Amino acid sequence: MIVYNKLVRDRLPEIIVASGKRCETLVLEPLEYRRHLQMKLREELAEYEESGAMEELVDVIEIICALAEDAGLSPEQLEAMRLGKVEARGAFRKRLLLISVSE
């Protein structure tokens, strides 16, 4: 038996059982769910930083959407907020590094 104690995607237990194995799961309470989402975000971000794989970036986006949903925002509302910031402050497309600001 391998013990994981980590948040997984919804269909993973079904996939494990279909492969002929058994697994044990627990439905987290809201505060624990949020804490595990935050831990998962750090884990997936570290994996993306290490590998640069787009698949890891997709996992980061999925976790961000889950965090937003947990806070009461739909993915569409989150995207609208993102676009509002892009309109007001820009994006990161120009690759600008701010060196200093003087009075």
Kinemage of the C-alpha trace (Angstrom):
@kinemage 1
@onewidth
@group {chain A} dominant
@subgroup {mainchain}
@vectorlist {calphas} color= white
{ca met a 1} P 0.000 0.000 0.000
{ca ile a 2} L 1.214 3.498 -0.886
{ca val a 3} L -0.142 6.388 1.209
{ca tyr a 4} L -0.563 9.676 -0.666
{ca asn a 5} L -2.811 11.963 1.433
{ca lys a 6} L -3.072 14.485 -1.390
{ca leu a 7} L -5.816 16.134 -3.378
{ca val a 8} L -6.502 14.419 -6.701
{ca arg a 9} L -8.708 15.053 -9.709
{ca asp a 10} L -12.304 13.819 -9.390
{ca arg a 11} L -12.010 10.854 -11.743
{ca leu a 12} L -8.736 9.446 -10.401
{ca pro a 13} L -10.368 6.968 -7.959
{ca glu a 14} L -12.545 5.657 -10.827
{ca ile a 15} L -9.428 5.239 -13.001
{ca ile a 16} L -7.600 3.402 -10.196
{ca val a 17} L -10.507 0.993 -9.672
{ca ala a 18} L -10.795 0.396 -13.441
{ca ser a 19} L -7.129 -0.638 -13.426
{ca gly a 20} L -7.932 -3.410 -10.924
{ca lys a 21} L -6.600 -1.666 -7.830
{ca arg a 22} L -8.357 -0.387 -4.733
{ca cys a 23} L -8.145 3.035 -3.162
{ca glu a 24} L -9.454 4.864 -0.143
{ca thr a 25} L -10.723 8.454 -0.387
{ca leu a 26} L -12.145 11.101 1.908
{ca val a 27} L -14.342 14.093 1.040
{ca leu a 28} L -12.687 17.131 2.593
{ca glu a 29} L -14.466 19.766 4.646
{ca pro a 30} L -14.396 23.263 3.067
{ca leu a 31} L -11.438 24.651 5.044
{ca glu a 32} L -9.367 21.505 4.526
{ca tyr a 33} L -10.294 21.512 0.839
{ca arg a 34} L -9.010 25.073 0.452
{ca arg a 35} L -5.810 24.205 2.317
{ca his a 36} L -5.231 21.169 0.108
{ca leu a 37} L -5.950 23.221 -3.027
{ca gln a 38} L -3.283 25.697 -1.946
{ca met a 39} L -0.820 22.865 -1.303
{ca lys a 40} L -1.661 21.334 -4.689
{ca leu a 41} L -1.112 24.697 -6.382
{ca arg a 42} L 2.395 24.915 -4.922
{ca glu a 43} L 3.092 21.300 -5.945
{ca glu a 44} L 1.921 21.753 -9.533
{ca leu a 45} L 3.682 25.106 -9.879
{ca ala a 46} L 6.946 23.513 -8.740
{ca glu a 47} L 6.434 20.706 -11.271
{ca tyr a 48} L 5.822 23.273 -14.021
{ca glu a 49} L 8.889 25.287 -13.020
{ca glu a 50} L 11.005 22.133 -13.087
{ca ser a 51} L 9.734 20.677 -16.354
{ca gly a 52} L 8.223 23.586 -18.280
{ca ala a 53} L 5.613 21.082 -19.514
{ca met a 54} L 2.344 22.585 -20.706
{ca glu a 55} L 0.499 19.678 -19.065
{ca glu a 56} L 1.710 20.959 -15.682
{ca leu a 57} L 0.579 24.477 -16.582
{ca val a 58} L -2.870 23.058 -17.396
{ca asp a 59} L -2.938 21.534 -13.891
{ca val a 60} L -2.057 24.937 -12.403
{ca ile a 61} L -4.944 26.541 -14.326
{ca glu a 62} L -7.361 23.826 -13.147
{ca ile a 63} L -6.378 24.415 -9.529
{ca ile a 64} L -6.737 28.181 -9.942
{ca cys a 65} L -10.240 27.620 -11.326
{ca ala a 66} L -11.065 25.360 -8.357
{ca leu a 67} L -9.793 28.016 -5.916
{ca ala a 68} L -11.905 30.651 -7.652
{ca glu a 69} L -14.962 28.392 -7.577
{ca asp a 70} L -14.350 27.723 -3.889
{ca ala a 71} L -14.393 31.511 -3.385
{ca gly a 72} L -17.702 31.773 -5.258
{ca leu a 73} L -16.428 32.782 -8.708
{ca ser a 74} L -17.205 30.957 -11.927
{ca pro a 75} L -14.418 30.442 -14.466
{ca glu a 76} L -16.152 33.081 -16.601
{ca gln a 77} L -16.119 35.598 -13.741
{ca leu a 78} L -12.461 34.857 -13.084
{ca glu a 79} L -11.664 35.390 -16.774
{ca ala a 80} L -13.624 38.660 -16.750
{ca met a 81} L -11.572 39.831 -13.765
{ca arg a 82} L -8.375 38.821 -15.563
{ca leu a 83} L -9.381 40.722 -18.695
{ca gly a 84} L -10.273 43.760 -16.582
{ca lys a 85} L -6.757 43.777 -15.147
{ca val a 86} L -5.280 43.372 -18.624
{ca glu a 87} L -7.309 46.364 -19.801
{ca ala a 88} L -6.416 48.502 -16.790
{ca arg a 89} L -2.763 47.527 -16.290
{ca gly a 90} L -1.761 45.484 -19.309
{ca ala a 91} L -0.538 41.915 -19.573
{ca phe a 92} L 3.010 40.532 -19.555
{ca arg a 93} L 3.477 40.230 -23.316
{ca lys a 94} L 6.112 42.964 -23.656
{ca arg a 95} L 8.456 41.122 -21.246
{ca leu a 96} L 9.157 44.339 -19.319
{ca leu a 97} L 11.403 44.297 -16.237
{ca leu a 98} L 11.012 47.424 -14.083
{ca ile a 99} L 14.457 48.400 -12.873
{ca ser a 100} L 13.697 51.503 -10.843
{ca val a 101} L 11.391 54.480 -10.320
{ca ser a 102} L 12.636 57.936 -9.318
{ca glu a 103} L 10.904 60.997 -7.919
